[in-house]
C-alpha cells in the first residue's frame, strides 16, 4: 500500500524523493507528497493523483533542502484529498505513515481537549499532533518519538522529520515493513529495498517493534523495550530490484511474457540435473498429518490449486484459509500439522498476523514468497523463494504461476516423503513441469487471437468463468484478473455448481469462459457448457486441439492451447486467462498496471 522514503543526503533531496516514490508506485496510491528541512525550516508539497502532479507542482513551487521524507498514500481514513495527503505537518514535526492507528479516535479526542487543531480526517495526523504535544512540553525529538510510539496501537511504519534538525530523522515499524539504507555520509529510509536501490545496496531491515534514530553518520536502532539492537546489514542485488518495461507498453504485459523464463529458473533452482529435488533437509513431510495453507487474493487461489496436488499426489489432507479470517476463527491446530503461507510481497498484513498465530500451535511454518528478505520469510521456519523477480503490475501474473510451480514441487516432495511416489513417478511429473515453459511460449503466441476475443468481452457487463477440478480455482483467478483491471463484474464457479444458482444469470449478453483441457473431467464440463448454450449464453471455450475439435461446435469463440499434463494444466491455462484480462482492459482503456482502488502490497488489515 502506502510508500515511504526518507533521505539525509549531500544533495537536493526533492528529485531523489520523487524518483524513489516512482519506484514505489507499484504498491498503489492516490496522492503523494514530500517534506524537507531547509535553513532549519520545514516545508512540504502535496498533490492528489499520480506522481506527475506532484512533479508539476515542484516545478512551479520548488522545495529545497538536503533532508527530506516522501510518501505515496492509499486512502484509508479520509478521502484522497490534498489535506489528507502526507506528509502531515504539526508544528515542528512532519510525519509520513503506512498502516492504521487503531486508537486514533481516543488520541484525537485527548489532543483536541488539550488544544490541538486538526486539519485532516486521517489517523496519521494524530501521530504528528501527539509528537508535537511532547515537543511543546520540552521533550527532545528522540524522547518525544519514544513517548509517542508507546501510545500507538495498530500497524505502522513511520518516519519523522524535525524543524531545526537537518541531520536527524527518526523512523519506526510495527506490523508494516521499513528498511534503512546506508550510504557514504548519507542515510536513507524506505518501505522496501526497491525504493532505495538507486541510492544504496546496503540495507538494514527493522524488526517488529524497532525504532531508529538516523543521522548522516549512521543509525541507532532500539527494540520495542528501548534497548539498543544490533540489526545486521545486508547487501541487496541491484539487478534484482531493476524496474523497467523493456519495450512493453505495460509492466503487466512484460510480466506475462516473462513467465516461461522465470518458471524455468524456478525449476532449475529446485530440481538438480540428476532429477532429484533440491529442498532444505528440514522440509520432511514424514509424520505430518495435515497441511493448513493460508494466503490472500491471487495467492489464495494458488493454494486452492495446490490442494488438489497435495491431496491427489501426496495423499496429504489440506485445509485452506483466507488469511483475514484464519486467526479470528481460532482454528484448532496441532504439532502434527504444518502451516504453509503464500505471499508475493511477504509483507501482507493479514497473512503475517495469521503466521504469528499459527507459529505457536503447529509443528512447522513454511512460507512461499517472492521477497526472500520479507517479514513473512524471516519469521518462517523455512522460506522458499518463487524467484519471479520484481513484479510491478498490481494484478499478479508471473508471481502466481511461480507460486504454482513451487507449490507443485512441494507436493512432489511430500509425496516422496510419504511413500506415495517413487523415482519413476517423480521423473514423470518433473518431465511434465519441465515442458511448461515451452508450452507457455506457445500460449503467448496466441495473444493476437485472444485480443480479438477480448474486444467483444469488453462490451459485457457480467462474465462467468467455469472450471472443474484444479481448473475451478483457476476460473476464480481468471475472474479476479478481469475484475481487477477491466472493472467488469466477473465470477468464477465450479462447473458443477452452474445449476445451483449461477445459471439464472445466463442470457445472450453474458459471456461464459470455460477452462477445459481434454482430461478425465472434460465430458462433464462439456455437459455444463451445453446447458449454457441452450440458454443462449456466449461460450468461450479454452481447451486443447482435441477438446476444441470435440466440443467447439456452437461455441461463440474458441482458444486452442497445446496439450499439457492434466495435473499441471492450471499453470499453462493461466496464460490465456491473464491475456483475456489484459486485452479486455486495453479495449476498455483502463489503467492496466495501477487499477483504481487497488494496492500491490496490502500492509494493513
TORKOLMAR-279965 format. One record per residue (C-alpha): residue number from 0; residue in three letters; x negated, y negated, z. Coordinates in nm, 2 decimals, always signed. Layout:
N
   n res     xx     yy     zz
 NUM ALA      X      Y      Z
...
//
This chain:
605
   n res     xx     yy     zz
   0 UNK  +0.00  +0.00  +0.00
   1 UNK  -0.14  -0.34  +0.10
   2 UNK  -0.51  -0.40  +0.03
   3 UNK  -0.76  -0.58  +0.25
   4 UNK  -1.10  -0.72  +0.16
   5 UNK  -1.34  -0.94  +0.36
   6 UNK  -1.69  -1.09  +0.27
   7 UNK  -1.96  -1.25  +0.48
   8 UNK  -2.18  -1.34  +0.18
   9 UNK  -2.45  -1.56  +0.04
  10 UNK  -2.24  -1.69  -0.25
  11 UNK  -1.90  -1.84  -0.30
  12 UNK  -1.66  -1.57  -0.20
  13 UNK  -1.33  -1.66  -0.37
  14 UNK  -1.43  -1.49  -0.70
  15 UNK  -1.57  -1.19  -0.51
  16 UNK  -1.24  -1.16  -0.31
  17 UNK  -1.02  -1.18  -0.62
  18 UNK  -1.23  -0.92  -0.81
  19 UNK  -1.22  -0.68  -0.51
  20 UNK  -0.85  -0.73  -0.48
  21 UNK  -0.81  -0.63  -0.85
  22 UNK  -0.98  -0.30  -0.77
  23 UNK  -0.70  -0.25  -0.51
  24 UNK  -0.41  -0.33  -0.75
  25 UNK  -0.35  +0.05  -0.79
  26 UNK  -0.21  +0.05  -0.43
  27 UNK  +0.09  -0.16  -0.54
  28 UNK  +0.17  -0.51  -0.43
  29 UNK  +0.40  -0.81  -0.48
  30 UNK  +0.19  -1.10  -0.35
  31 UNK  -0.17  -1.19  -0.29
  32 UNK  -0.38  -1.44  -0.11
  33 UNK  -0.73  -1.53  +0.02
  34 UNK  -0.86  -1.75  +0.31
  35 UNK  -1.21  -1.89  +0.36
  36 UNK  -1.41  -2.08  +0.61
  37 UNK  -1.59  -2.38  +0.46
  38 UNK  -1.77  -2.65  +0.66
  39 UNK  -1.62  -2.49  +0.97
  40 UNK  -1.26  -2.53  +0.84
  41 UNK  -1.01  -2.26  +0.75
  42 UNK  -0.81  -2.28  +0.43
  43 UNK  -0.61  -2.04  +0.22
  44 UNK  -0.44  -1.99  -0.12
  45 UNK  -0.14  -1.76  -0.17
  46 UNK  +0.08  -1.66  -0.47
  47 UNK  +0.37  -1.43  -0.54
  48 UNK  +0.34  -1.17  -0.82
  49 UNK  +0.03  -1.04  -0.99
  50 UNK  -0.32  -1.15  -0.91
  51 UNK  -0.34  -1.36  -1.22
  52 UNK  -0.10  -1.60  -1.05
  53 UNK  -0.35  -1.63  -0.76
  54 UNK  -0.63  -1.68  -1.01
  55 UNK  -0.44  -1.95  -1.18
  56 UNK  -0.38  -2.13  -0.85
  57 UNK  -0.75  -2.11  -0.77
  58 UNK  -0.84  -2.27  -1.10
  59 UNK  -0.63  -2.58  -1.01
  60 UNK  -0.69  -2.57  -0.64
  61 UNK  -1.04  -2.41  -0.57
  62 UNK  -1.12  -2.26  -0.24
  63 UNK  -1.49  -2.30  -0.15
  64 UNK  -1.67  -2.10  +0.12
  65 UNK  -1.91  -1.81  +0.17
  66 UNK  -1.70  -1.63  +0.43
  67 UNK  -1.35  -1.51  +0.34
  68 UNK  -1.07  -1.25  +0.36
  69 UNK  -0.82  -1.14  +0.09
  70 UNK  -0.50  -0.94  +0.07
  71 UNK  -0.25  -0.78  -0.16
  72 UNK  +0.08  -0.74  +0.01
  73 UNK  +0.35  -0.48  -0.05
  74 UNK  +0.66  -0.63  +0.12
  75 UNK  +0.78  -0.45  +0.44
  76 UNK  +0.90  -0.71  +0.69
  77 UNK  +1.03  -1.00  +0.48
  78 UNK  +1.08  -1.06  +0.11
  79 UNK  +0.80  -1.12  -0.14
  80 UNK  +0.76  -1.50  -0.09
  81 UNK  +0.47  -1.73  -0.05
  82 UNK  +0.55  -1.79  +0.31
  83 UNK  +0.54  -1.42  +0.38
  84 UNK  +0.22  -1.36  +0.18
  85 UNK  -0.11  -1.30  +0.36
  86 UNK  -0.34  -1.43  +0.49
  87 UNK  -0.14  -1.57  +0.79
  88 UNK  -0.30  -1.87  +0.94
  89 UNK  -0.22  -1.97  +1.30
  90 UNK  -0.43  -2.25  +1.45
  91 UNK  -0.79  -2.14  +1.44
  92 UNK  -0.74  -1.79  +1.30
  93 UNK  -0.65  -1.63  +0.97
  94 UNK  -0.53  -1.27  +0.96
  95 UNK  -0.47  -1.00  +0.69
  96 UNK  -0.29  -0.68  +0.78
  97 UNK  -0.20  -0.35  +0.63
  98 UNK  +0.06  -0.14  +0.83
  99 UNK  +0.35  -0.21  +1.06
 100 UNK  +0.35  -0.36  +1.41
 101 UNK  +0.64  -0.18  +1.57
 102 UNK  +0.67  -0.40  +1.88
 103 UNK  +0.66  -0.73  +1.68
 104 UNK  +1.01  -0.84  +1.79
 105 UNK  +0.92  -0.81  +2.16
 106 UNK  +0.59  -1.00  +2.10
 107 UNK  +0.76  -1.26  +1.88
 108 UNK  +1.02  -1.34  +2.15
 109 UNK  +0.74  -1.37  +2.41
 110 UNK  +0.54  -1.60  +2.19
 111 UNK  +0.83  -1.81  +2.09
 112 UNK  +0.92  -1.86  +2.46
 113 UNK  +0.56  -1.97  +2.51
 114 UNK  +0.60  -2.24  +2.24
 115 UNK  +0.48  -2.07  +1.92
 116 UNK  +0.64  -2.18  +1.60
 117 UNK  +0.67  -1.91  +1.33
 118 UNK  +0.69  -1.99  +0.96
 119 UNK  +0.74  -1.63  +0.81
 120 UNK  +0.95  -1.33  +0.86
 121 UNK  +0.66  -1.09  +0.88
 122 UNK  +0.54  -0.87  +1.17
 123 UNK  +0.18  -0.98  +1.08
 124 UNK  +0.23  -1.34  +1.18
 125 UNK  +0.30  -1.21  +1.53
 126 UNK  -0.06  -1.08  +1.53
 127 UNK  -0.21  -1.42  +1.43
 128 UNK  +0.01  -1.61  +1.68
 129 UNK  -0.09  -1.37  +1.96
 130 UNK  -0.46  -1.41  +1.88
 131 UNK  -0.41  -1.79  +1.86
 132 UNK  -0.25  -1.77  +2.21
 133 UNK  -0.56  -1.61  +2.36
 134 UNK  -0.79  -1.85  +2.18
 135 UNK  -0.60  -2.15  +2.31
 136 UNK  -0.63  -2.01  +2.66
 137 UNK  -1.01  -2.03  +2.62
 138 UNK  -1.10  -1.68  +2.51
 139 UNK  -1.39  -1.63  +2.27
 140 UNK  -1.30  -1.47  +1.93
 141 UNK  -1.41  -1.11  +2.03
 142 UNK  -1.24  -1.13  +2.36
 143 UNK  -0.92  -1.27  +2.20
 144 UNK  -0.92  -0.99  +1.94
 145 UNK  -0.97  -0.73  +2.21
 146 UNK  -0.68  -0.85  +2.41
 147 UNK  -0.46  -0.89  +2.10
 148 UNK  -0.53  -0.53  +1.99
 149 UNK  -0.43  -0.40  +2.33
 150 UNK  -0.08  -0.53  +2.28
 151 UNK  -0.01  -0.39  +1.94
 152 UNK  +0.20  -0.08  +1.88
 153 UNK  +0.22  +0.08  +1.54
 154 UNK  -0.02  +0.14  +1.25
 155 UNK  -0.25  -0.12  +1.13
 156 UNK  -0.57  -0.23  +0.96
 157 UNK  -0.66  -0.59  +1.05
 158 UNK  -0.92  -0.84  +0.95
 159 UNK  -0.96  -1.18  +1.13
 160 UNK  -1.14  -1.49  +1.02
 161 UNK  -1.20  -1.78  +1.26
 162 UNK  -1.23  -2.16  +1.22
 163 UNK  -1.57  -2.29  +1.31
 164 UNK  -1.72  -1.94  +1.27
 165 UNK  -1.88  -1.90  +0.93
 166 UNK  -2.08  -1.60  +1.04
 167 UNK  -1.81  -1.39  +1.21
 168 UNK  -1.54  -1.15  +1.11
 169 UNK  -1.35  -0.90  +1.32
 170 UNK  -1.17  -0.60  +1.19
 171 UNK  -0.98  -0.31  +1.34
 172 UNK  -0.79  +0.01  +1.24
 173 UNK  -0.53  +0.23  +1.39
 174 UNK  -0.34  +0.46  +1.15
 175 UNK  -0.44  +0.26  +0.84
 176 UNK  -0.78  +0.31  +0.67
 177 UNK  -1.06  +0.05  +0.68
 178 UNK  -1.43  +0.06  +0.58
 179 UNK  -1.72  -0.16  +0.65
 180 UNK  -1.98  -0.23  +0.37
 181 UNK  -2.35  -0.31  +0.44
 182 UNK  -2.55  -0.54  +0.22
 183 UNK  -2.88  -0.73  +0.24
 184 UNK  -2.79  -1.01  +0.48
 185 UNK  -2.42  -0.96  +0.38
 186 UNK  -2.13  -0.76  +0.52
 187 UNK  -1.81  -0.65  +0.37
 188 UNK  -1.47  -0.50  +0.47
 189 UNK  -1.23  -0.32  +0.25
 190 UNK  -0.93  -0.09  +0.26
 191 UNK  -1.14  +0.17  +0.08
 192 UNK  -1.47  +0.21  -0.08
 193 UNK  -1.33  +0.14  -0.43
 194 UNK  -1.28  -0.23  -0.34
 195 UNK  -1.64  -0.26  -0.21
 196 UNK  -1.82  -0.06  -0.48
 197 UNK  -1.94  -0.35  -0.69
 198 UNK  -2.09  -0.52  -0.38
 199 UNK  -2.25  -0.22  -0.19
 200 UNK  -2.29  +0.15  -0.19
 201 UNK  -2.35  +0.17  +0.19
 202 UNK  -2.02  +0.24  +0.37
 203 UNK  -1.92  +0.30  +0.73
 204 UNK  -1.57  +0.43  +0.79
 205 UNK  -1.40  +0.31  +1.10
 206 UNK  -1.24  +0.59  +1.31
 207 UNK  -0.90  +0.58  +1.47
 208 UNK  -0.87  +0.30  +1.72
 209 UNK  -1.21  +0.14  +1.63
 210 UNK  -1.26  -0.23  +1.61
 211 UNK  -1.57  -0.41  +1.49
 212 UNK  -1.75  -0.75  +1.52
 213 UNK  -1.93  -0.84  +1.20
 214 UNK  -2.20  -1.09  +1.13
 215 UNK  -2.43  -1.11  +0.84
 216 UNK  -2.69  -0.92  +1.05
 217 UNK  -2.46  -0.61  +1.08
 218 UNK  -2.17  -0.47  +1.27
 219 UNK  -2.10  -0.38  +1.64
 220 UNK  -1.83  -0.11  +1.64
 221 UNK  -1.63  -0.03  +1.95
 222 UNK  -1.39  +0.26  +2.01
 223 UNK  -1.04  +0.23  +2.14
 224 UNK  -1.17  +0.24  +2.50
 225 UNK  -1.41  -0.06  +2.43
 226 UNK  -1.73  +0.15  +2.43
 227 UNK  -1.99  +0.09  +2.17
 228 UNK  -1.96  +0.35  +1.90
 229 UNK  -2.22  +0.48  +1.66
 230 UNK  -2.04  +0.55  +1.34
 231 UNK  -2.26  +0.69  +1.06
 232 UNK  -2.34  +0.50  +0.74
 233 UNK  -2.27  +0.69  +0.41
 234 UNK  -2.38  +0.64  +0.06
 235 UNK  -2.10  +0.64  -0.20
 236 UNK  -2.14  +0.73  -0.56
 237 UNK  -2.07  +0.41  -0.75
 238 UNK  -1.98  +0.61  -1.07
 239 UNK  -1.71  +0.79  -0.88
 240 UNK  -1.54  +0.45  -0.80
 241 UNK  -1.55  +0.31  -1.15
 242 UNK  -1.22  +0.18  -1.27
 243 UNK  -1.20  +0.15  -1.65
 244 UNK  -0.93  +0.21  -1.91
 245 UNK  -1.19  +0.34  -2.15
 246 UNK  -0.99  +0.21  -2.45
 247 UNK  -0.65  +0.33  -2.34
 248 UNK  -0.36  +0.09  -2.31
 249 UNK  -0.27  +0.21  -1.96
 250 UNK  -0.45  +0.39  -1.68
 251 UNK  -0.17  +0.64  -1.68
 252 UNK  -0.24  +0.73  -2.05
 253 UNK  -0.61  +0.77  -1.97
 254 UNK  -0.54  +0.98  -1.67
 255 UNK  -0.31  +1.21  -1.86
 256 UNK  -0.57  +1.26  -2.12
 257 UNK  -0.84  +1.33  -1.86
 258 UNK  -0.66  +1.64  -1.73
 259 UNK  -0.84  +1.91  -1.94
 260 UNK  -1.18  +1.78  -1.83
 261 UNK  -1.10  +1.73  -1.46
 262 UNK  -0.93  +2.07  -1.43
 263 UNK  -1.23  +2.23  -1.60
 264 UNK  -1.45  +2.05  -1.35
 265 UNK  -1.24  +2.18  -1.06
 266 UNK  -1.26  +2.54  -1.19
 267 UNK  -1.64  +2.52  -1.22
 268 UNK  -1.67  +2.38  -0.87
 269 UNK  -1.46  +2.66  -0.71
 270 UNK  -1.54  +2.96  -0.94
 271 UNK  -1.90  +3.09  -0.98
 272 UNK  -2.04  +3.21  -1.31
 273 UNK  -2.00  +3.57  -1.19
 274 UNK  -1.63  +3.52  -1.14
 275 UNK  -1.64  +3.50  -0.76
 276 UNK  -1.47  +3.23  -0.57
 277 UNK  -1.68  +2.95  -0.41
 278 UNK  -1.50  +2.85  -0.10
 279 UNK  -1.61  +2.79  +0.26
 280 UNK  -1.67  +3.11  +0.47
 281 UNK  -1.43  +2.98  +0.73
 282 UNK  -1.15  +3.00  +0.48
 283 UNK  -1.05  +3.36  +0.56
 284 UNK  -0.68  +3.44  +0.54
 285 UNK  -0.71  +3.77  +0.73
 286 UNK  -0.47  +3.76  +1.02
 287 UNK  -0.28  +3.46  +0.90
 288 UNK  +0.09  +3.54  +0.92
 289 UNK  +0.24  +3.22  +0.78
 290 UNK  +0.13  +2.91  +0.60
 291 UNK  +0.30  +2.58  +0.65
 292 UNK  +0.24  +2.33  +0.37
 293 UNK  +0.31  +1.96  +0.42
 294 UNK  +0.30  +1.67  +0.18
 295 UNK  +0.49  +1.37  +0.03
 296 UNK  +0.62  +1.29  -0.31
 297 UNK  +0.44  +1.44  -0.61
 298 UNK  +0.20  +1.63  -0.37
 299 UNK  +0.51  +1.79  -0.21
 300 UNK  +0.62  +1.92  -0.55
 301 UNK  +0.27  +2.07  -0.59
 302 UNK  +0.32  +2.26  -0.26
 303 UNK  +0.66  +2.39  -0.39
 304 UNK  +0.50  +2.53  -0.70
 305 UNK  +0.22  +2.68  -0.49
 306 UNK  +0.47  +2.85  -0.26
 307 UNK  +0.55  +3.09  -0.55
 308 UNK  +0.18  +3.17  -0.59
 309 UNK  +0.11  +3.23  -0.22
 310 UNK  +0.42  +3.45  -0.17
 311 UNK  +0.41  +3.64  -0.50
 312 UNK  +0.04  +3.69  -0.54
 313 UNK  -0.08  +3.69  -0.18
 314 UNK  +0.23  +3.81  +0.00
 315 UNK  +0.19  +3.52  +0.25
 316 UNK  +0.51  +3.37  +0.38
 317 UNK  +0.52  +2.99  +0.32
 318 UNK  +0.72  +2.71  +0.47
 319 UNK  +0.72  +2.37  +0.31
 320 UNK  +0.80  +2.04  +0.49
 321 UNK  +0.82  +1.68  +0.37
 322 UNK  +0.56  +1.50  +0.60
 323 UNK  +0.80  +1.23  +0.71
 324 UNK  +1.04  +1.50  +0.86
 325 UNK  +0.79  +1.75  +0.98
 326 UNK  +0.68  +1.63  +1.32
 327 UNK  +1.02  +1.48  +1.41
 328 UNK  +1.20  +1.81  +1.39
 329 UNK  +0.93  +1.97  +1.62
 330 UNK  +0.89  +2.29  +1.42
 331 UNK  +0.78  +2.60  +1.61
 332 UNK  +0.41  +2.67  +1.52
 333 UNK  +0.17  +2.93  +1.64
 334 UNK  -0.21  +3.00  +1.64
 335 UNK  -0.14  +3.28  +1.39
 336 UNK  -0.04  +3.04  +1.12
 337 UNK  -0.23  +2.78  +0.93
 338 UNK  -0.11  +2.44  +0.81
 339 UNK  -0.21  +2.30  +0.47
 340 UNK  -0.18  +1.93  +0.39
 341 UNK  -0.19  +1.79  +0.04
 342 UNK  -0.26  +1.42  -0.03
 343 UNK  -0.41  +1.23  -0.33
 344 UNK  -0.54  +0.94  -0.12
 345 UNK  -0.60  +1.13  +0.20
 346 UNK  -0.45  +0.83  +0.39
 347 UNK  -0.08  +0.89  +0.36
 348 UNK  +0.05  +0.79  +0.70
 349 UNK  +0.33  +1.05  +0.73
 350 UNK  +0.10  +1.33  +0.62
 351 UNK  -0.17  +1.22  +0.86
 352 UNK  +0.07  +1.20  +1.15
 353 UNK  +0.20  +1.55  +1.07
 354 UNK  -0.16  +1.68  +1.05
 355 UNK  -0.23  +1.54  +1.40
 356 UNK  +0.08  +1.71  +1.54
 357 UNK  +0.00  +2.04  +1.37
 358 UNK  -0.36  +2.04  +1.48
 359 UNK  -0.25  +2.10  +1.84
 360 UNK  -0.05  +2.41  +1.75
 361 UNK  -0.19  +2.61  +1.46
 362 UNK  -0.49  +2.82  +1.40
 363 UNK  -0.65  +2.61  +1.13
 364 UNK  -0.57  +2.29  +0.95
 365 UNK  -0.67  +2.28  +0.58
 366 UNK  -0.64  +1.98  +0.35
 367 UNK  -0.64  +1.94  -0.03
 368 UNK  -0.74  +1.59  -0.11
 369 UNK  -0.88  +1.37  -0.38
 370 UNK  -1.09  +1.15  -0.15
 371 UNK  -1.34  +1.35  +0.05
 372 UNK  -1.41  +1.07  +0.29
 373 UNK  -1.04  +1.00  +0.37
 374 UNK  -0.89  +1.02  +0.72
 375 UNK  -0.70  +1.34  +0.63
 376 UNK  -1.02  +1.51  +0.51
 377 UNK  -1.22  +1.40  +0.81
 378 UNK  -0.96  +1.52  +1.06
 379 UNK  -0.90  +1.86  +0.90
 380 UNK  -1.08  +2.18  +0.99
 381 UNK  -1.15  +2.24  +0.63
 382 UNK  -1.11  +1.98  +0.34
 383 UNK  -1.11  +2.09  -0.02
 384 UNK  -1.16  +1.82  -0.28
 385 UNK  -0.95  +1.84  -0.60
 386 UNK  -1.22  +1.65  -0.80
 387 UNK  -0.97  +1.45  -1.01
 388 UNK  -1.17  +1.13  -0.99
 389 UNK  -1.02  +0.79  -0.92
 390 UNK  -0.65  +0.78  -1.01
 391 UNK  -0.53  +0.42  -1.06
 392 UNK  -0.18  +0.48  -1.21
 393 UNK  +0.08  +0.47  -0.93
 394 UNK  +0.26  +0.77  -1.09
 395 UNK  +0.03  +1.07  -1.02
 396 UNK  -0.07  +1.28  -1.31
 397 UNK  -0.42  +1.43  -1.31
 398 UNK  -0.42  +1.45  -0.93
 399 UNK  -0.10  +1.66  -0.95
 400 UNK  -0.25  +1.91  -1.19
 401 UNK  -0.58  +1.92  -1.00
 402 UNK  -0.38  +1.98  -0.68
 403 UNK  -0.21  +2.27  -0.85
 404 UNK  -0.54  +2.41  -0.97
 405 UNK  -0.70  +2.41  -0.63
 406 UNK  -0.38  +2.55  -0.47
 407 UNK  -0.38  +2.83  -0.72
 408 UNK  -0.74  +2.92  -0.63
 409 UNK  -0.65  +2.91  -0.26
 410 UNK  -0.36  +3.15  -0.33
 411 UNK  -0.60  +3.39  -0.51
 412 UNK  -0.84  +3.37  -0.21
 413 UNK  -0.55  +3.45  +0.02
 414 UNK  -0.46  +3.75  -0.20
 415 UNK  -0.82  +3.88  -0.19
 416 UNK  -0.84  +3.84  +0.19
 417 UNK  -0.51  +4.01  +0.25
 418 UNK  -0.59  +4.30  +0.02
 419 UNK  -0.33  +4.21  -0.24
 420 UNK  -0.57  +4.15  -0.52
 421 UNK  -0.88  +4.34  -0.64
 422 UNK  -1.17  +4.22  -0.86
 423 UNK  -0.99  +4.32  -1.18
 424 UNK  -0.68  +4.13  -1.08
 425 UNK  -0.88  +3.83  -0.98
 426 UNK  -1.06  +3.83  -1.31
 427 UNK  -0.72  +3.83  -1.50
 428 UNK  -0.59  +3.54  -1.30
 429 UNK  -0.91  +3.34  -1.34
 430 UNK  -0.90  +3.40  -1.72
 431 UNK  -0.55  +3.25  -1.72
 432 UNK  -0.67  +2.95  -1.53
 433 UNK  -0.98  +2.90  -1.74
 434 UNK  -0.76  +2.90  -2.05
 435 UNK  -0.56  +2.60  -1.92
 436 UNK  -0.80  +2.31  -2.03
 437 UNK  -0.78  +2.42  -2.39
 438 UNK  -0.41  +2.47  -2.38
 439 UNK  -0.37  +2.13  -2.23
 440 UNK  -0.56  +1.97  -2.51
 441 UNK  -0.31  +2.13  -2.75
 442 UNK  -0.02  +1.99  -2.54
 443 UNK  -0.18  +1.64  -2.55
 444 UNK  -0.19  +1.67  -2.93
 445 UNK  +0.20  +1.66  -2.92
 446 UNK  +0.20  +1.31  -2.78
 447 UNK  +0.34  +1.16  -3.11
 448 UNK  +0.62  +1.41  -3.12
 449 UNK  +0.71  +1.35  -2.76
 450 UNK  +0.70  +0.98  -2.82
 451 UNK  +0.97  +1.02  -3.08
 452 UNK  +1.19  +1.22  -2.84
 453 UNK  +1.13  +0.95  -2.57
 454 UNK  +1.26  +0.67  -2.78
 455 UNK  +1.60  +0.85  -2.77
 456 UNK  +1.57  +0.92  -2.39
 457 UNK  +1.51  +0.55  -2.33
 458 UNK  +1.87  +0.48  -2.42
 459 UNK  +2.01  +0.72  -2.15
 460 UNK  +2.14  +0.62  -1.81
 461 UNK  +2.10  +0.96  -1.65
 462 UNK  +1.88  +1.26  -1.73
 463 UNK  +1.87  +1.60  -1.58
 464 UNK  +1.57  +1.84  -1.57
 465 UNK  +1.62  +2.22  -1.53
 466 UNK  +1.38  +2.50  -1.45
 467 UNK  +1.37  +2.84  -1.29
 468 UNK  +1.10  +3.00  -1.06
 469 UNK  +0.79  +2.78  -1.04
 470 UNK  +0.94  +2.56  -1.31
 471 UNK  +1.21  +2.44  -1.07
 472 UNK  +0.97  +2.22  -0.86
 473 UNK  +0.82  +2.11  -1.19
 474 UNK  +1.17  +2.00  -1.30
 475 UNK  +1.19  +1.79  -0.98
 476 UNK  +0.84  +1.64  -1.05
 477 UNK  +0.93  +1.56  -1.41
 478 UNK  +1.24  +1.38  -1.29
 479 UNK  +1.04  +1.19  -1.03
 480 UNK  +0.79  +1.08  -1.30
 481 UNK  +1.07  +0.95  -1.52
 482 UNK  +1.23  +0.76  -1.23
 483 UNK  +0.91  +0.61  -1.11
 484 UNK  +0.81  +0.44  -1.43
 485 UNK  +1.11  +0.41  -1.66
 486 UNK  +1.37  +0.34  -1.39
 487 UNK  +1.61  +0.58  -1.55
 488 UNK  +1.81  +0.79  -1.30
 489 UNK  +1.69  +1.15  -1.32
 490 UNK  +1.73  +1.46  -1.11
 491 UNK  +1.56  +1.80  -1.12
 492 UNK  +1.76  +2.11  -1.05
 493 UNK  +1.71  +2.49  -1.03
 494 UNK  +1.88  +2.61  -1.35
 495 UNK  +2.10  +2.85  -1.15
 496 UNK  +2.23  +2.56  -0.94
 497 UNK  +2.38  +2.39  -1.25
 498 UNK  +2.73  +2.54  -1.19
 499 UNK  +2.72  +2.44  -0.82
 500 UNK  +2.77  +2.08  -0.89
 501 UNK  +2.55  +1.91  -1.15
 502 UNK  +2.74  +2.05  -1.44
 503 UNK  +3.01  +1.79  -1.36
 504 UNK  +2.77  +1.52  -1.49
 505 UNK  +2.72  +1.68  -1.83
 506 UNK  +2.87  +1.50  -2.13
 507 UNK  +2.74  +1.38  -2.47
 508 UNK  +2.55  +1.09  -2.31
 509 UNK  +2.34  +1.30  -2.07
 510 UNK  +2.01  +1.45  -2.20
 511 UNK  +1.90  +1.77  -2.02
 512 UNK  +1.53  +1.86  -2.02
 513 UNK  +1.49  +2.23  -2.00
 514 UNK  +1.14  +2.36  -1.90
 515 UNK  +1.15  +2.72  -2.01
 516 UNK  +0.84  +2.93  -2.11
 517 UNK  +0.93  +3.27  -2.26
 518 UNK  +0.89  +3.46  -1.94
 519 UNK  +1.09  +3.70  -1.73
 520 UNK  +1.34  +3.43  -1.63
 521 UNK  +1.38  +3.29  -1.98
 522 UNK  +1.71  +3.47  -2.07
 523 UNK  +1.88  +3.34  -1.75
 524 UNK  +1.76  +2.98  -1.82
 525 UNK  +1.89  +3.00  -2.18
 526 UNK  +2.23  +3.11  -2.04
 527 UNK  +2.24  +2.79  -1.83
 528 UNK  +2.12  +2.59  -2.13
 529 UNK  +2.41  +2.72  -2.34
 530 UNK  +2.65  +2.60  -2.07
 531 UNK  +2.51  +2.25  -2.11
 532 UNK  +2.55  +2.26  -2.49
 533 UNK  +2.91  +2.39  -2.46
 534 UNK  +2.99  +2.07  -2.28
 535 UNK  +2.82  +1.86  -2.55
 536 UNK  +2.51  +1.79  -2.34
 537 UNK  +2.19  +1.70  -2.53
 538 UNK  +1.93  +1.97  -2.46
 539 UNK  +1.56  +1.90  -2.50
 540 UNK  +1.40  +2.25  -2.48
 541 UNK  +1.03  +2.27  -2.39
 542 UNK  +0.91  +2.62  -2.45
 543 UNK  +0.65  +2.82  -2.64
 544 UNK  +0.70  +2.93  -3.01
 545 UNK  +0.88  +3.25  -2.91
 546 UNK  +1.11  +3.06  -2.68
 547 UNK  +1.19  +2.79  -2.94
 548 UNK  +1.25  +3.05  -3.21
 549 UNK  +1.49  +3.24  -2.99
 550 UNK  +1.68  +2.96  -2.83
 551 UNK  +1.60  +2.64  -3.02
 552 UNK  +1.90  +2.65  -3.25
 553 UNK  +2.16  +2.40  -3.14
 554 UNK  +1.92  +2.21  -2.92
 555 UNK  +1.91  +1.83  -2.96
 556 UNK  +1.53  +1.83  -2.96
 557 UNK  +1.25  +2.09  -2.91
 558 UNK  +0.89  +2.07  -2.80
 559 UNK  +0.67  +2.37  -2.87
 560 UNK  +0.38  +2.44  -2.64
 561 UNK  +0.12  +2.72  -2.67
 562 UNK  +0.18  +3.04  -2.49
 563 UNK  +0.05  +3.05  -2.13
 564 UNK  +0.03  +3.30  -1.85
 565 UNK  +0.37  +3.27  -1.68
 566 UNK  +0.24  +3.22  -1.32
 567 UNK  +0.04  +2.91  -1.42
 568 UNK  +0.28  +2.77  -1.67
 569 UNK  +0.37  +2.47  -1.44
 570 UNK  +0.02  +2.33  -1.49
 571 UNK  +0.05  +2.33  -1.86
 572 UNK  +0.41  +2.21  -1.87
 573 UNK  +0.32  +1.91  -1.65
 574 UNK  +0.17  +1.75  -1.96
 575 UNK  +0.49  +1.71  -2.17
 576 UNK  +0.68  +1.61  -1.85
 577 UNK  +0.43  +1.33  -1.79
 578 UNK  +0.42  +1.23  -2.16
 579 UNK  +0.80  +1.21  -2.17
 580 UNK  +0.80  +0.97  -1.87
 581 UNK  +0.51  +0.77  -2.01
 582 UNK  +0.66  +0.72  -2.36
 583 UNK  +1.01  +0.66  -2.23
 584 UNK  +0.86  +0.38  -2.01
 585 UNK  +0.68  +0.24  -2.31
 586 UNK  +1.00  +0.24  -2.51
 587 UNK  +1.18  +0.05  -2.23
 588 UNK  +0.90  -0.20  -2.18
 589 UNK  +0.85  -0.13  -1.81
 590 UNK  +0.52  -0.16  -1.61
 591 UNK  +0.37  +0.18  -1.65
 592 UNK  +0.07  +0.15  -1.41
 593 UNK  +0.24  -0.06  -1.14
 594 UNK  +0.61  +0.02  -1.14
 595 UNK  +0.83  -0.20  -0.93
 596 UNK  +0.86  -0.14  -0.55
 597 UNK  +0.61  +0.15  -0.55
 598 UNK  +0.27  +0.18  -0.39
 599 UNK  -0.01  +0.42  -0.47
 600 UNK  -0.13  +0.48  -0.12
 601 UNK  +0.16  +0.48  +0.14
 602 UNK  -0.02  +0.39  +0.46
 603 UNK  +0.29  +0.31  +0.67
 604 UNK  +0.56  +0.55  +0.79
//
